[in-house]
Amino acid sequence: MQFLASFRRFPRLLFPLGILLILGACAGRPGPEVLKVVSAKSAGTQEVTLYAATTRTKDEGNDNGFSVGRADDLNYTKYTISIPPAHKASTIEWPKGAPNAKTDFVVTSQSTLTAPVFDKDVATQQMRHRPVAIFVHGYNYTFQESLFRLAQMAADAKMAVVPILFAWPSQGALTGYVADRESVLYSRDYLASLLVSISADRNSGDIILFGHSMGGFLIMETVRQLKLEGRDDVLSKLRIVLAAPDIDADVFRRQMDVIGKLKIPLNLLVSKDDRALAASSFLDANHPRVGRLDIDDPQVREAAVRFGVKVIDITSVKGSDGLGHDRFVSLAKLYPQLASLDEPPNRRSAGQVGAFIFDAAGATVASPFKLVSKVFDPQ
């Protein structure tokens, strides 16, 4: 029986329509000028300190940013980003002119780090019992977009974590899909080395590894590689969340065959009406994508249990891109509910897998969320 064969019942989406939708969603994108350091602060702002480890080359035209080129070694930086007082959850308040801390997300400090300094900084934060949270962005992202997106999620989550951006060299262009896929494969060794480095401290806790879209493919390829290298010491610390993963369903099945059941079950956040993934499927000869799972399908529920995966339907969570692909931006608000699925047995078994549904308890993205007690588990 083919894994997730039910995907093939989904209606086909004409790719030109998908392109038009995406084009409309990507108008007016911020340039590298938003990375300019603004020294002035404003009352009521919140500051988020985050790190970036990137396989992008330095941007020769902007000392604070990175280009689309592929670097020979990881580059490390540290940023402090100010969040405006009137910040709305799930939103990035981009500068519309000169960056202004009163109204915009702005960079208030930036420094380039060496690998040893980066490792020491992160280890120091971990000793304060702050877990590391790594964000791996998806296709068609610029460096500044991924950096500010992580700052937004870190601010909205209100959690004591060490936020780290793993920025791979996406072209940041609609025409860059194939090049982005190759850059993902180019970057998997580097993500693996980052995870090994961060988990090297015996006292380090769990590592939250959050990937969106094509970033989920990068995570799965990296985890597969670590498994083949016998690095169960690293894998045992990973709390993996894949949001709308752009992964061929058959490829995902083969990846899970190698990886096996993880100590902490992998979380798949899916939505059956994700039109961006429908367009991706069109590009791939209509092979179904994992991010469009239908959790009502018995084969999906069976596969979730067999592979030790939690499939979580977030279709009811509102997005803003018109494609249903950016629901992940509000997932920082959902993290307490995601974590609750790993509670002790008297609440939920840490090993429990199957299919779950998130339901929005309100009309807006910023509203609280609740976990509906609709659990499919054939065991």
C-alpha positions in Angstrom: 0.0 0.0 0.0 1.4 3.4 -1.0 2.0 5.8 1.9 -0.5 8.6 1.8 -2.0 7.3 -1.4 -5.2 9.2 -0.6 -3.4 12.4 -1.6 -4.0 11.5 -5.2 -7.7 12.3 -4.8 -7.0 16.0 -4.4 -8.1 18.2 -7.3 -5.3 19.5 -9.5 -4.5 23.1 -9.4 -3.4 24.9 -12.5 0.1 26.2 -11.9 -0.4 29.6 -13.6 -3.2 30.3 -11.1 -0.9 29.4 -8.2 1.8 31.7 -9.6 -0.7 34.6 -9.8 -1.8 34.1 -6.2 1.8 34.0 -4.9 2.7 37.1 -6.9 -0.1 39.0 -5.3 1.0 37.8 -1.8 4.6 38.9 -2.4 4.2 42.5 -3.5 6.2 45.2 -1.8 8.8 43.0 -0.2 11.3 44.6 2.2 14.9 45.2 1.0 18.1 44.8 2.9 17.9 48.4 4.1 15.6 47.2 6.9 18.7 45.7 8.5 20.2 49.1 9.1 21.1 49.5 12.8 18.9 52.2 14.5 20.4 53.3 17.8 17.4 55.3 19.0 15.0 53.4 21.3 11.4 54.1 22.2 9.4 53.7 25.4 7.3 50.5 25.5 9.3 48.6 22.9 10.3 45.0 23.5 13.7 43.8 22.4 14.5 40.3 21.1 18.1 39.0 20.9 18.6 36.3 18.3 21.4 34.5 16.5 21.8 33.5 12.9 23.8 30.7 11.5 23.8 30.9 7.7 25.1 29.2 4.6 24.6 32.5 2.7 27.5 34.6 1.7 27.9 38.1 3.1 26.1 40.9 1.2 28.8 43.1 -0.2 26.4 46.0 -0.4 25.1 45.6 3.2 27.4 44.8 6.1 24.5 43.6 8.3 23.0 41.2 5.8 23.6 38.2 3.5 23.1 37.5 -0.2 21.8 34.5 -2.2 25.3 33.1 -2.7 26.4 29.8 -1.1 29.1 30.1 1.6 31.9 27.6 2.1 31.5 27.8 5.9 28.7 28.8 8.3 28.6 32.5 9.0 27.4 33.5 12.5 25.8 36.8 13.6 23.9 38.2 16.6 21.1 40.7 16.3 18.9 42.6 18.7 15.5 43.6 17.2 13.1 46.1 18.7 9.4 45.3 18.6 7.1 48.3 18.5 4.7 49.0 21.4 1.6 48.6 19.2 2.8 45.3 17.7 0.0 43.0 16.6 0.5 39.3 17.1 1.5 37.3 14.0 2.4 40.5 12.1 5.7 42.1 11.2 5.5 45.9 11.3 7.8 46.6 8.4 9.3 50.1 8.0 7.6 52.1 5.3 10.4 54.6 5.2 13.3 55.3 7.5 13.1 52.6 10.3 11.3 54.0 13.4 11.4 52.1 16.7 8.0 53.6 17.7 6.2 52.0 14.8 8.4 49.4 13.2 10.5 46.3 13.7 14.1 47.7 13.7 17.6 46.3 14.3 19.2 48.0 17.3 22.4 46.1 17.3 24.3 43.6 15.2 27.6 41.8 15.5 29.5 39.2 13.5 30.6 36.2 15.6 33.2 33.5 15.1 32.2 29.9 15.6 33.8 29.6 19.0 32.1 32.8 20.3 28.8 31.6 18.9 29.1 28.3 20.6 30.1 29.9 23.9 27.3 32.4 23.7 24.6 29.8 23.1 26.1 27.4 25.7 25.9 30.3 28.3 22.3 30.8 27.5 21.6 27.1 27.8 23.1 27.0 31.2 20.4 29.4 32.3 17.9 26.7 31.4 16.8 28.4 28.2 16.1 25.9 25.4 17.4 26.6 21.9 14.7 27.2 19.3 16.0 26.9 15.7 13.9 28.3 12.8 14.5 26.9 9.3 12.7 29.1 6.7 11.1 28.0 3.5 11.3 28.7 -0.2 11.3 32.2 -1.6 12.7 33.9 1.5 15.3 36.7 1.7 17.6 36.8 4.7 15.8 39.9 6.2 12.4 38.3 5.9 13.5 35.1 7.7 15.3 37.1 10.4 12.3 39.4 11.2 9.9 36.4 11.0 11.9 34.7 13.7 11.8 37.9 15.8 8.0 38.1 15.4 7.5 34.5 16.5 9.9 34.8 19.4 8.2 38.0 20.6 4.7 36.4 20.3 5.7 33.2 22.1 6.8 35.0 25.2 9.0 32.0 26.0 12.5 32.0 27.6 14.3 30.4 24.6 17.5 31.1 22.6 16.1 31.9 19.1 18.5 30.9 16.3 17.8 31.4 12.6 19.3 28.8 10.2 19.3 30.8 7.0 20.0 28.8 3.8 20.6 30.6 0.5 17.1 30.8 -0.9 17.0 32.9 -4.1 14.1 34.9 -2.6 12.4 34.7 -6.0 9.4 32.9 -7.5 11.7 31.6 -10.3 14.1 30.1 -7.8 12.3 27.0 -6.8 14.7 24.5 -8.4 17.8 26.5 -7.2 16.3 26.7 -3.7 15.9 22.9 -3.7 19.5 22.5 -4.5 20.5 25.0 -1.8 18.6 22.9 0.7 20.7 19.9 -0.2 23.8 22.0 -0.1 23.0 23.1 3.4 22.1 19.9 5.1 25.7 19.1 6.3 25.9 22.6 7.8 22.6 22.2 9.7 23.8 18.8 10.9 27.1 20.3 12.2 25.1 23.1 14.0 22.9 20.6 15.7 25.9 18.5 16.8 27.6 21.6 18.1 24.6 22.9 20.1 23.9 19.5 21.6 27.5 18.8 22.6 27.1 20.2 26.1 26.0 17.2 28.3 23.8 19.5 30.3 22.0 21.0 27.3 18.3 20.4 27.1 15.9 19.8 24.3 16.4 21.6 21.0 13.2 22.9 19.3 13.7 22.5 15.5 11.0 24.4 13.6 10.9 24.2 9.8 8.4 25.8 7.4 7.7 24.5 3.8 11.0 23.6 2.0 12.7 24.2 5.4 10.9 21.0 6.5 12.6 19.1 3.7 16.0 20.4 4.8 15.3 19.3 8.4 14.2 15.8 7.3 17.2 15.4 5.1 19.5 16.5 8.0 17.8 14.2 10.6 18.1 11.3 8.1 21.8 12.0 7.8 22.3 12.2 11.5 20.6 8.8 11.9 22.9 7.3 9.3 25.9 8.7 11.1 24.7 7.1 14.4 24.1 10.4 16.1 21.2 9.2 18.3 22.7 11.5 21.1 21.7 14.5 19.0 18.4 13.1 17.7 17.2 12.3 21.2 17.2 16.0 22.1 15.2 17.2 19.1 11.6 18.5 19.3 10.8 18.7 15.6 7.9 20.7 14.3 7.3 20.8 10.5 4.8 23.4 9.3 3.3 22.9 5.9 6.3 20.8 4.8 7.0 20.8 1.1 8.0 17.2 0.9 7.0 14.5 -1.6 4.9 12.0 0.4 6.9 9.0 -1.0 10.1 10.7 -0.1 8.9 11.4 3.4 8.0 7.8 3.8 11.5 6.7 2.8 13.0 9.3 5.1 11.0 8.0 8.0 12.0 4.4 7.1 15.6 5.4 7.8 15.0 7.7 10.8 12.5 5.4 12.6 10.5 6.5 15.6 12.1 9.4 17.4 12.4 9.7 21.2 10.2 12.8 21.0 7.5 12.3 18.4 7.8 14.5 15.3 5.0 17.0 14.8 3.5 17.6 11.4 1.3 20.7 11.1 -0.9 20.3 8.0 -3.8 21.9 6.2 -5.6 20.3 3.4 -6.4 23.6 1.6 -2.8 24.8 1.3 -2.8 26.1 -2.3 0.9 26.9 -2.4 1.7 23.2 -1.8 -0.8 22.3 -4.5 1.2 24.4 -6.9 4.4 22.6 -5.6 2.7 19.3 -6.3 1.9 20.5 -9.8 5.6 21.2 -10.4 6.4 17.7 -9.2 4.2 15.8 -11.7 1.3 16.0 -9.2 3.1 14.0 -6.5 1.2 14.7 -3.2 2.9 16.9 -0.5 3.0 15.9 3.2 1.8 19.4 4.2 -1.6 18.7 2.6 -2.4 15.6 4.7 -6.1 14.8 5.3 -6.2 13.5 8.9 -9.7 12.1 8.3 -8.1 9.5 6.0 -7.6 6.2 7.8 -4.3 5.6 5.9 -3.0 8.8 7.3 -3.9 7.8 10.9 -2.4 4.4 10.4 0.8 5.9 9.0 1.1 8.4 11.8 1.1 5.6 14.4 3.4 3.4 12.4 6.0 6.1 12.1 5.5 7.7 15.5 4.3 11.0 14.1 1.8 13.5 15.4 -0.2 14.9 12.5 -1.9 18.1 13.6 -4.5 19.8 11.4 -4.3 23.6 11.5 -6.7 24.3 8.7 -8.9 26.4 10.9 -6.0 28.7 11.8 -6.2 31.8 9.7 -3.4 32.8 7.4 -2.8 36.1 5.6 -1.2 35.2 2.3 -4.4 34.0 0.5 -2.8 30.6 0.0 -3.2 29.0 3.4 0.6 28.5 3.5 1.6 31.0 6.1 -0.5 29.8 9.0 2.8 29.0 10.7 3.4 32.7 11.5 0.8 32.5 14.3 2.0 29.2 15.6 4.1 30.8 18.4 0.7 31.3 20.1 0.1 27.6 19.8 3.3 26.4 21.3 1.9 25.7 24.8 -0.8 23.5 23.2 1.8 21.7 21.1 3.9 21.1 24.2 0.9 19.8 26.1 0.8 16.8 23.8 4.1 15.7 25.4 2.8 15.9 29.0 3.2 13.0 31.4 0.8 10.0 31.1 -1.8 11.3 33.6 -2.5 14.1 31.0 -1.1 12.8 27.7 1.5 10.2 27.0 4.7 11.6 25.7 4.7 8.7 23.2 1.1 9.2 22.0 0.9 9.7 18.3 -1.9 9.9 15.8 -3.9 12.8 14.4 -5.1 15.9 16.2 -7.0 19.0 15.3 -6.4 22.6 16.4 -9.4 24.8 16.4 -9.3 28.6 16.6 -11.2 29.9 19.6 -12.0 33.3 18.0 -12.3 35.2 14.8 -8.8 36.6 14.5 -5.3 35.1 14.3 -4.3 36.8 17.6 -7.1 35.0 19.5 -6.2 32.2 21.9 -6.3 28.7 20.6 -7.6 25.5 22.2 -6.9 21.9 21.4 -10.1 20.2 20.5 -10.4 16.7 22.1 -10.8 15.0 18.7 -8.0 12.5 18.6 -7.7 9.7 16.1 -5.6 6.9 17.2 -6.2 3.3 15.9 -4.1 1.7 18.6 
